[in-house]
Amino acid sequence: MIVLASDHAGFILKEKVKKYLTKQKIAYVDLGTDSNESVDYPVYAKKMAEYMLENKNSQGILICGTGIGMSIAINRFKHIRGALCHNKQTAKLSREHNNANVLILAGRSKKTLISYKSLVKAFLTTKFLGGRHQKRVDMLSNL
């Protein structure tokens, strides 16, 4: 299951991601926000983390204006590994090397608005390589 959430600055991109996921026949849950009215991004990062901690096999896509606030917020939760990605390569490597389970996007970035489909596809279709990378992911879980 894919879990989506955004603040007001990520709302428009979240709606585009939802349309893309629907076209790809990928199930998702939208935790909000439901408009571009100002909200506090930590609230939506927390909603996502709580959902993912209860639904262990879920992956998330989290969006705010720059992606930085959501990155800070979501990575405060144990066993959540959020990666702010700006291109297909970083989305792919975040999965292969870091076993990231949350893709973080910048809703106010023109580059992200153009390339979001390739970032989402790379993130959702790339598998974790394990091996030497597993040791490092385990180390992150034990910080």
Summary of the structure (lengths in Angstrom):
residues: 143
radius of gyration: 13.9
end to end distance: 26.9
largest distance: 44.3
contacts: 480
relative contact order: 0.18
helix: 50%
strand: 15%
